Amino acid sequence: MPRSRSGGAALITALLIAALAAVMVSGMLWHQWGAISREQTAKEATQARWILRGAVDWARLILREDARNSSVDDLSEPWAVPLAESRLSTFLAARGQSAGSLPDAWLEGHITDAQSRFNLANLAPAGRPDPAAAAIFGRLCATLGVGDGPLNAIASGIASSASSSQSVSLTTIPAAASLPSAQTDASGSTLPLRDLQDLARLSPEVAAALPQLAPYVTLLPQPTPVNANTASATVLAAVLDLSADAAARLVQVRTRAYFRSTADITTALGQQQAPTIPPLQVGVSSGFFDATAAVRIGQFAYAERALIQRVGLLTQVLRMQRVPPWLAQSPAATP
């Protein structure tokens, strides 16, 4: 009996040691696999970012060539044609180049006219409220069912931000004081709003209204007119103070022949319906564009959106931000 008991204890001990060893080996293998996976993801992210930098340069080239050919921007031009998901090696083969050691990557994206939406910066040029722009924004909010609370908060926030930006530009303040991530800094000073997402910090009401407003408004570094050749009927109705039917007819007219000047808009509407077109609020060309592209390498997907400013033949990237990959798909037509 003693020998049997000692043998059984030894067997149990051996099994416990074996189980402990298996757990330790499994843990080491799991950590090793995690490290390899993280390294692979980091490598694919770096490759994706480099590919997207090339895509943004490509977008800049398209916009620059467009400026050489025309001073008017409309949706029939090459920049407005989206790129469906395509294998990257296809582009290299078309140019007689070899993919070499590049990963099996897929690229898709599109360029949209940032001035197809109402620019909230118009509400307070140089920090001074603009009644005409406020009226446009009021009509747009009414159409979208956005109440006076978010409307007034946004208008006040834009004015305060513009005033703050003006004062910052006229004084010497350390760069660290300009923090775009909040409405005010620790001292209570108003901070500039740089992107549409920053408006969510104005109030909970504004944050709740942003999904409704986002397809129709933007926030650019400076006031800009709405491009009548690319704006939706909803935006045109607000900017030109038209009925929904009149704005829809205007969109139909431009599909047959784009507007070369604001006089063409007046002609298209007819003398009875033609409003007084505010020159600072409506135009037929654009200087700001959003270029959104996504790269897929295996199961890894990465997308970025760049705001590109075009002045003459000069194009420059003002900001880039990571976005969900689905935003790089061809956007649906906005009414």
Secondary structure, DSSP 8 states (H G I E B T S, - for coil): -HHHHHHHHHHHHHHHHHHHHHHHHHHHHHHHHHHHHHHHHHHHHHHHHHHHHHHHHHHHHHHHHHHHH-S---TTSGGGS-EEEEEHHHHHHHTT---TT---EEEEEEEEEGGGSEEGGGGSGGG---HHHHHHHHHHHHHHT--HHHHHHHHHHHHHHHHHHHHHHHS---GGG--TTSSB-TT--B----SGGGGGGT-HHHHHHHHHHTTTEE--SS---EETTT--HHHHHHHHT--HHHHHHHHHHHHHS--SSHHHHHHHH-TTT-----TTTEES--SEEEEEEEEEETTEEEEEEEEEEEETTEEEEEEEEEE-GGGGS------
